[in-house]
Amino acid sequence: MIFENRRQAGEILTKKLSKLKLKAQNSVICAIPRGGVLVAKQTAQKLKIPLKVIVIKKLGAPTNPELAIGAVASFGKPVIDRLLTKDLGVNPNYIKKEVYNKKREARVREKFLGIKLEPKDFENKLVVVVDDGLATGQTAKMAAKILRQFNAAKLILAVPCGATSVVNEMAKDYDQVVCSEVRDDFMAVGQFYRDFSPVEDSEVKELLT
């Protein structure tokens, strides 16, 4: 399946989520910017469930910034793929510097978007974490770690596309994974979209307001 854009991907994902009969009063849609917000907006509107945003920044590999070796939020400890960093021979000092820089970037994005995470918004709630695709899974792992700390009652990961191995791996972090297109030949999230244009913070802010 190839999605026209993130909005259409959100519409298709919403149809799958609607089968779960989620109740608005005890559920929250939690989007990961930037692309995840475009997907989640469709779901939140159609299912009439409150939309929240959690800023997660992936930690890029030294020679390939697009390859996630982990992820971090503006606070707390990061998630690190220890096997991958070992295979790549990543220097611990590089990881320390990357975590520092990405935490700072996360704080800047939160300030621009007007986001302030409140644990009470997620406590004892069923939280559906939404992104525009699942590549390495590091961002989703970080989101799950934070929401568990916030005492969410149940976590569901909802994505339009993902690699089979990574979707299966997410079962360790989430109570349920909903994915429209699970593929063994997954190379990149962009291969599932005709329009996978970069999303700017200004577009996300407009959607949220």
Backbone bond lengths (Angstrom), bond angles and torsions (degrees), N, CA, C in turn:
res aa  C-N    CA-C-N  psi(-1)  N-CA   C-N-CA  omega(-1)  CA-C   N-CA-C  phi
1 M - - - 1.463 - - 1.523 110.02 -
2 I 1.324 116.36 131.31 1.450 122.20 175.51 1.529 108.17 -114.37
3 F 1.326 116.75 124.98 1.464 121.67 -179.93 1.524 109.82 -85.92
4 E 1.330 115.93 144.24 1.461 119.81 176.89 1.530 110.35 -64.18
5 N 1.326 115.97 -45.00 1.462 122.28 179.51 1.527 108.73 -162.21
6 R 1.314 116.55 -175.87 1.461 120.02 -177.08 1.530 111.94 -67.45
7 R 1.314 116.43 -32.17 1.468 119.06 -179.67 1.529 110.64 -65.67
8 Q 1.324 116.09 -44.88 1.461 118.65 178.36 1.524 110.49 -64.87
9 A 1.328 116.31 -38.34 1.464 120.26 177.65 1.524 110.18 -59.52
10 G 1.343 115.64 -38.44 1.458 120.36 177.97 1.514 112.56 -65.92
11 E 1.320 117.00 -37.71 1.458 121.55 178.92 1.532 111.03 -64.96
12 I 1.322 115.66 -42.78 1.470 120.33 179.43 1.526 110.51 -67.76
13 L 1.329 116.35 -41.28 1.461 120.56 178.99 1.525 110.80 -64.58
14 T 1.326 116.18 -36.02 1.466 121.17 179.51 1.520 111.70 -61.47
15 K 1.324 116.73 -37.60 1.467 120.56 178.98 1.523 111.06 -61.64
16 K 1.334 116.09 -37.94 1.463 120.01 178.16 1.530 110.58 -70.50
17 L 1.321 116.38 -40.31 1.461 120.49 -179.29 1.527 111.93 -70.30
18 S 1.322 117.05 -30.53 1.471 120.46 -178.92 1.528 111.58 -61.84
19 K 1.323 116.66 -24.44 1.468 120.94 179.47 1.528 111.53 -70.12
20 L 1.323 116.60 -17.38 1.466 120.49 -179.17 1.528 112.31 -81.97
21 K 1.341 116.59 -9.03 1.470 121.48 178.27 1.527 111.96 54.97
22 L 1.316 116.18 50.36 1.460 120.93 -179.60 1.521 110.68 -67.83
23 K 1.320 116.28 142.76 1.456 121.19 -179.71 1.525 109.47 -102.58
24 A 1.323 115.49 126.32 1.464 121.20 -174.68 1.524 113.22 -58.96
25 Q 1.325 117.26 -35.24 1.459 120.21 -174.07 1.526 113.57 -68.85
26 N 1.332 117.31 -22.99 1.475 118.16 179.49 1.522 112.88 -126.77
27 S 1.343 116.49 23.65 1.463 120.82 179.64 1.531 110.79 -126.87
28 V 1.318 115.42 154.40 1.466 122.14 177.43 1.527 108.47 -140.13
29 I 1.341 115.93 135.51 1.457 120.80 170.86 1.519 106.60 -93.55
30 C 1.310 117.30 125.61 1.457 121.71 -177.46 1.529 109.05 -119.08
31 A 1.329 116.46 107.98 1.462 121.51 -175.29 1.520 111.92 -94.30
32 I 1.344 114.86 145.56 1.455 121.52 175.32 1.533 108.37 -103.35
33 P 1.332 117.44 114.56 1.463 118.85 -179.63 1.543 110.55 -74.92
34 R 1.360 115.36 154.55 1.455 120.20 11.39 1.525 111.04 -96.30
35 G 1.350 116.30 -49.39 1.461 120.86 -173.33 1.513 115.06 -55.86
36 G 1.320 116.60 -32.27 1.457 120.22 -178.31 1.507 113.73 -62.98
37 V 1.334 116.63 -26.34 1.467 120.35 -179.78 1.524 110.73 -69.00
38 L 1.336 117.58 -38.40 1.469 121.14 178.47 1.520 110.80 -63.91
39 V 1.338 116.21 -37.57 1.468 120.97 178.15 1.522 110.18 -70.87
40 A 1.329 115.94 -47.79 1.466 121.62 -174.64 1.513 113.56 -67.94
41 K 1.337 116.99 -29.72 1.465 120.86 -179.21 1.521 110.59 -58.42
42 Q 1.334 116.27 -40.15 1.466 120.62 179.17 1.529 110.68 -63.42
43 T 1.326 115.10 -44.56 1.466 120.55 -178.42 1.520 111.66 -65.19
44 A 1.320 116.30 -47.17 1.461 120.70 -178.39 1.523 111.85 -60.98
45 Q 1.332 116.61 -41.36 1.467 120.57 -179.28 1.520 111.69 -67.88
46 K 1.327 116.76 -47.32 1.465 120.02 -175.30 1.524 112.75 -71.44
47 L 1.333 116.92 -35.42 1.464 120.18 -179.33 1.529 112.11 -92.52
48 K 1.363 115.20 -4.66 1.475 121.21 178.54 1.534 111.98 56.52
49 I 1.345 113.66 45.56 1.458 121.37 179.02 1.534 108.43 -113.71
50 P 1.336 118.14 137.98 1.467 120.69 -179.01 1.529 112.23 -55.87
51 L 1.330 116.04 141.07 1.462 121.81 -179.71 1.529 110.35 -108.16
52 K 1.327 115.28 125.66 1.461 122.08 174.28 1.526 108.14 -119.98
53 V 1.324 115.95 163.51 1.458 120.63 -179.70 1.521 109.58 -127.55
54 I 1.335 115.96 134.90 1.457 120.94 176.77 1.526 108.12 -122.55
55 V 1.327 116.32 117.65 1.463 121.34 -176.35 1.525 109.96 -82.91
56 I 1.311 115.53 117.93 1.461 122.97 176.85 1.525 107.78 -124.28
57 K 1.311 117.01 136.24 1.464 121.27 176.88 1.525 109.32 -115.91
58 K 1.318 115.71 130.58 1.460 117.72 177.36 1.523 109.58 -78.61
59 L 1.329 115.24 150.98 1.457 122.08 176.29 1.517 107.38 -96.92
60 G 1.314 117.20 118.52 1.447 121.19 -175.81 1.516 113.47 -85.89
61 A 1.318 116.35 149.50 1.464 122.00 176.92 1.534 109.33 -67.98
62 P 1.329 118.21 152.64 1.474 121.64 -176.61 1.527 114.56 -55.26
63 T 1.316 117.45 -42.15 1.470 120.45 -176.96 1.523 113.26 -100.64
64 N 1.341 116.00 -3.66 1.461 120.76 -179.65 1.525 109.42 -147.92
65 P 1.330 117.50 88.93 1.470 121.42 -176.50 1.527 114.14 -58.69
66 E 1.348 117.20 -22.37 1.455 120.34 -179.35 1.530 112.36 -79.97
67 L 1.329 116.87 -15.70 1.464 121.11 178.54 1.523 108.72 -87.45
68 A 1.322 116.19 115.47 1.461 120.70 -176.58 1.525 111.47 -80.20
69 I 1.318 116.16 122.39 1.466 120.95 174.12 1.522 110.01 -102.09
70 G 1.321 115.47 3.23 1.455 121.21 179.60 1.521 109.89 167.57
71 A 1.316 115.96 -169.31 1.463 120.84 179.65 1.520 109.01 -156.96
72 V 1.352 115.23 158.88 1.454 119.31 -177.82 1.528 109.66 -151.29
73 A 1.328 115.78 152.84 1.463 121.78 173.56 1.528 107.73 -105.28
74 S 1.307 116.78 -174.12 1.464 120.06 -178.90 1.524 111.84 -73.87
75 F 1.317 116.68 -10.23 1.464 121.39 -178.66 1.530 109.13 -143.18
76 G 1.311 116.25 164.68 1.454 120.59 175.87 1.522 113.76 77.59
77 K 1.321 114.80 -178.65 1.461 121.33 -178.57 1.528 111.13 -84.25
78 P 1.320 117.45 149.89 1.470 120.59 -179.85 1.520 112.27 -79.50
79 V 1.316 114.98 168.35 1.465 122.68 168.89 1.524 105.87 -101.14
80 I 1.329 116.86 127.32 1.461 121.58 -178.74 1.528 109.96 -122.71
81 D 1.336 116.21 132.86 1.461 121.22 174.33 1.531 107.57 -82.70
82 R 1.313 116.67 93.09 1.458 121.91 -173.77 1.531 112.94 -63.72
83 L 1.327 116.89 -38.70 1.463 119.84 179.55 1.524 111.10 -64.38
84 L 1.335 115.93 -43.57 1.458 120.01 -178.39 1.528 111.25 -67.77
85 T 1.334 116.48 -43.99 1.468 118.81 -179.96 1.525 111.24 -63.91
86 K 1.331 116.18 -32.45 1.464 119.95 177.49 1.527 110.34 -69.68
87 D 1.339 116.01 -44.41 1.467 120.49 179.36 1.527 111.54 -61.74
88 L 1.336 116.16 -37.13 1.460 121.05 -178.16 1.530 112.77 -84.97
89 G 1.329 115.43 -9.60 1.457 119.36 -178.86 1.518 113.04 66.53
90 V 1.333 116.15 39.27 1.460 120.47 -176.95 1.529 110.79 -74.02
91 N 1.318 115.31 127.93 1.459 121.79 -179.82 1.530 110.54 -69.04
92 P 1.340 118.09 133.56 1.472 121.00 178.70 1.526 113.09 -55.41
93 N 1.332 116.80 -33.16 1.470 119.85 178.91 1.524 111.22 -66.21
94 Y 1.344 115.99 -34.62 1.466 119.77 176.77 1.524 109.59 -63.91
95 I 1.335 116.67 -45.00 1.471 121.07 -179.67 1.526 110.45 -61.00
96 K 1.319 116.59 -44.04 1.469 121.25 179.76 1.524 110.72 -59.53
97 K 1.338 116.49 -44.46 1.456 121.11 -179.68 1.522 110.88 -68.00
98 E 1.328 117.30 -40.91 1.463 122.01 -179.79 1.530 110.70 -64.43
99 V 1.312 117.22 -41.66 1.477 121.51 177.75 1.531 109.92 -61.56
100 Y 1.318 116.53 -45.33 1.475 121.12 179.80 1.528 110.57 -59.39
101 N 1.326 116.77 -47.87 1.469 121.34 -177.59 1.526 111.72 -65.25
102 K 1.330 116.76 -42.43 1.460 120.27 -176.54 1.522 111.79 -73.59
103 K 1.311 117.72 -31.30 1.465 120.29 173.93 1.525 109.97 -63.34
104 R 1.318 115.45 -41.88 1.456 120.73 178.65 1.530 110.46 -63.64
105 E 1.336 116.96 -42.73 1.460 121.07 178.35 1.530 110.77 -63.46
106 A 1.328 116.37 -37.93 1.464 120.69 178.87 1.525 111.02 -63.77
107 R 1.321 116.64 -40.84 1.469 120.48 179.34 1.529 111.09 -65.66
108 V 1.328 115.95 -39.68 1.467 120.69 178.30 1.527 110.22 -62.61
109 R 1.339 117.02 -43.95 1.470 121.29 -179.81 1.520 110.90 -65.90
110 E 1.327 116.80 -41.83 1.468 120.24 177.80 1.528 111.10 -59.71
111 K 1.322 116.03 -42.59 1.466 120.19 -179.54 1.523 110.50 -65.06
112 F 1.323 117.15 -44.19 1.464 121.13 -178.88 1.528 111.21 -64.37
113 L 1.329 116.49 -40.55 1.466 120.79 -177.87 1.530 112.31 -83.54
114 G 1.317 116.65 -8.01 1.459 119.65 -179.48 1.515 112.79 71.40
115 I 1.326 115.95 36.67 1.468 121.35 -176.03 1.522 110.90 -100.55
116 K 1.313 115.77 131.61 1.453 121.57 172.60 1.527 107.38 -137.74
117 L 1.326 114.99 111.81 1.463 119.04 -178.14 1.528 110.62 -72.78
118 E 1.320 114.71 128.79 1.457 121.21 177.55 1.530 108.58 -119.14
119 P 1.331 118.11 116.65 1.467 120.78 -179.45 1.529 113.35 -51.48
120 K 1.327 116.89 -33.83 1.464 120.04 -178.04 1.527 112.69 -64.15
121 D 1.335 116.80 -22.42 1.465 120.28 179.42 1.529 111.91 -71.80
122 F 1.337 116.50 -17.12 1.466 120.81 -176.10 1.526 113.38 -118.74
123 E 1.307 116.88 -14.69 1.463 121.28 -176.99 1.530 111.74 -60.41
124 N 1.337 114.67 127.73 1.468 122.88 179.56 1.534 113.25 60.66
125 K 1.323 116.78 21.93 1.471 121.00 179.15 1.536 110.48 -106.56
126 L 1.316 114.90 156.34 1.454 120.85 169.42 1.533 105.55 -86.13
127 V 1.315 117.13 117.69 1.463 121.38 -175.07 1.525 110.42 -111.31
128 V 1.328 115.14 125.65 1.466 121.40 177.30 1.524 108.14 -103.46
129 V 1.316 116.56 110.33 1.462 121.83 179.32 1.530 108.51 -87.15
130 V 1.329 116.33 126.69 1.464 120.93 -175.27 1.525 111.24 -122.76
131 D 1.333 115.91 132.02 1.458 121.96 171.91 1.519 108.02 -136.16
132 D 1.333 117.60 172.77 1.471 119.07 -176.91 1.521 113.41 -86.13
133 G 1.327 117.02 -1.86 1.460 120.87 176.64 1.512 110.30 174.01
134 L 1.325 115.06 165.51 1.463 120.83 -176.85 1.526 108.48 -125.80
135 A 1.340 115.66 104.59 1.466 120.43 -178.60 1.532 110.15 -97.55
136 T 1.329 116.73 -80.22 1.470 119.94 178.85 1.529 112.06 -90.31
137 G 1.329 116.49 -22.51 1.462 120.45 179.76 1.520 114.92 87.26
138 Q 1.335 117.80 -1.30 1.467 120.09 -176.04 1.535 112.25 -66.11
139 T 1.327 116.52 -39.90 1.461 120.35 179.14 1.521 110.99 -64.08
140 A 1.324 115.94 -43.00 1.467 120.75 179.30 1.522 110.97 -65.10
141 K 1.324 117.19 -36.76 1.463 121.06 178.11 1.532 110.57 -63.30
142 M 1.337 115.72 -41.95 1.457 119.83 -179.57 1.528 110.86 -65.34
143 A 1.316 116.28 -40.99 1.467 120.52 178.07 1.523 110.53 -61.41
144 A 1.323 116.59 -43.27 1.468 120.96 -179.98 1.527 110.76 -63.32
145 K 1.323 116.06 -40.82 1.468 120.70 -179.79 1.526 110.92 -59.84
146 I 1.322 116.57 -44.74 1.462 121.35 -179.61 1.524 111.12 -66.41
147 L 1.319 116.27 -46.25 1.463 120.07 -176.32 1.525 112.49 -68.62
148 R 1.332 117.33 -29.67 1.465 119.98 173.49 1.530 109.27 -66.23
149 Q 1.331 116.49 -39.14 1.459 120.65 177.57 1.527 111.32 -64.38
150 F 1.340 115.15 -29.66 1.459 120.88 177.86 1.531 112.34 -82.91
151 N 1.333 116.73 4.78 1.469 123.17 177.10 1.525 114.04 63.43
152 A 1.331 116.12 40.98 1.470 119.57 172.23 1.526 108.40 -63.15
153 A 1.318 116.36 142.19 1.463 120.66 -177.68 1.530 111.75 -73.36
154 K 1.334 116.37 -37.34 1.461 121.36 -178.39 1.523 108.87 -152.99
155 L 1.324 116.22 141.97 1.451 121.11 179.87 1.530 110.89 -118.57
156 I 1.326 114.82 128.53 1.462 121.50 174.84 1.526 107.83 -120.63
157 L 1.310 116.98 129.95 1.458 121.23 174.67 1.522 108.25 -98.71
158 A 1.325 117.28 125.61 1.458 121.69 -178.56 1.528 109.51 -124.83
159 V 1.327 116.32 117.76 1.468 121.71 -179.05 1.527 109.81 -138.95
160 P 1.331 117.88 148.82 1.465 120.56 178.41 1.516 113.27 -68.95
161 C 1.341 117.51 -32.77 1.464 120.04 -175.83 1.519 110.77 -149.90
162 G 1.339 114.99 155.02 1.452 119.05 179.09 1.516 111.90 -171.44
163 A 1.321 115.05 157.26 1.467 120.90 176.18 1.523 109.28 -74.72
164 T 1.313 116.64 140.01 1.469 121.64 -177.04 1.522 111.97 -52.91
165 S 1.324 117.06 -48.57 1.467 120.88 -176.85 1.526 111.92 -63.40
166 V 1.344 116.26 -37.98 1.469 119.82 -178.46 1.531 110.87 -74.16
167 V 1.322 116.66 -39.10 1.468 120.58 176.50 1.527 109.71 -59.32
168 N 1.322 117.00 -43.70 1.465 121.05 178.21 1.527 111.10 -64.50
169 E 1.332 116.57 -38.48 1.459 121.76 -179.76 1.529 111.50 -64.11
170 M 1.330 116.86 -31.77 1.467 121.35 -177.49 1.529 112.66 -66.53
171 A 1.322 116.86 -14.99 1.465 120.41 178.34 1.532 111.20 -62.95
172 K 1.330 116.80 -19.04 1.466 120.77 177.90 1.530 111.44 -75.75
173 D 1.325 115.79 -25.25 1.464 120.25 -174.32 1.523 113.19 -107.83
174 Y 1.330 116.99 -22.94 1.465 121.47 -176.53 1.534 111.21 -122.41
175 D 1.307 114.89 150.35 1.469 119.71 177.66 1.522 111.04 -72.86
176 Q 1.327 116.45 -26.46 1.468 121.18 -179.32 1.525 109.32 -156.31
177 V 1.323 115.99 144.61 1.467 121.28 176.66 1.525 108.67 -122.56
178 V 1.323 116.17 126.96 1.463 122.42 177.11 1.524 107.29 -114.46
179 C 1.325 116.75 119.23 1.462 121.04 -176.84 1.526 108.75 -138.35
180 S 1.328 116.27 125.21 1.468 120.71 -177.02 1.518 112.45 -68.69
181 E 1.329 116.70 -37.72 1.464 120.97 -175.50 1.525 109.77 -135.79
182 V 1.334 116.04 106.20 1.465 122.38 178.89 1.523 108.12 -106.15
183 R 1.337 116.18 123.07 1.466 119.13 -173.78 1.528 112.66 -132.84
184 D 1.330 115.51 141.07 1.461 121.08 174.47 1.526 111.42 -75.40
185 D 1.336 116.31 -29.37 1.465 120.69 -177.29 1.529 112.39 -93.41
186 F 1.312 116.36 28.58 1.475 122.02 -179.54 1.525 109.84 -64.54
187 M 1.339 115.17 127.80 1.458 121.01 177.34 1.534 111.29 -114.32
188 A 1.326 115.41 -44.61 1.465 121.19 -179.87 1.517 108.96 -159.76
189 V 1.327 116.69 154.48 1.466 121.15 -179.56 1.532 110.33 -58.08
190 G 1.322 116.90 -39.64 1.453 121.55 -176.09 1.516 115.27 -60.51
191 Q 1.343 118.16 -20.96 1.464 120.33 -178.91 1.528 111.98 -68.72
192 F 1.327 117.43 -13.93 1.462 121.42 -177.76 1.530 112.47 -99.22
193 Y 1.334 116.85 4.44 1.460 120.78 -177.83 1.533 111.13 -126.72
194 R 1.329 116.19 134.86 1.461 119.46 171.12 1.532 109.58 -72.46
195 D 1.322 115.46 -40.35 1.463 120.86 176.37 1.518 108.20 -116.55
196 F 1.327 115.41 105.31 1.465 120.56 178.88 1.533 108.40 -122.01
197 S 1.322 113.70 45.79 1.461 120.34 -178.37 1.526 110.65 -62.76
198 P 1.340 116.16 146.50 1.470 119.90 176.76 1.529 110.52 -58.30
199 V 1.319 116.17 143.37 1.465 121.92 178.73 1.520 108.48 -105.43
200 E 1.313 116.26 129.87 1.462 120.70 -179.42 1.537 110.30 -92.18
201 D 1.328 114.99 155.56 1.465 119.92 177.82 1.527 111.50 -59.33
202 S 1.322 116.63 -34.17 1.457 120.36 -179.72 1.534 111.45 -63.38
203 E 1.341 116.71 -36.24 1.463 120.61 177.80 1.520 110.63 -68.49
204 V 1.325 116.01 -40.21 1.473 120.47 178.01 1.522 109.85 -63.48
205 K 1.320 116.84 -43.71 1.470 121.04 -179.19 1.514 110.95 -61.56
206 E 1.348 116.28 -40.70 1.451 120.63 178.84 1.528 111.38 -63.86
207 L 1.322 115.85 -40.31 1.469 119.92 178.99 1.533 110.94 -64.40
208 L 1.309 115.86 -37.77 1.462 120.27 -176.51 1.523 112.69 -75.44
209 T 1.336 116.38 -23.53 1.456 118.90 -179.21 1.514 112.02 -96.68
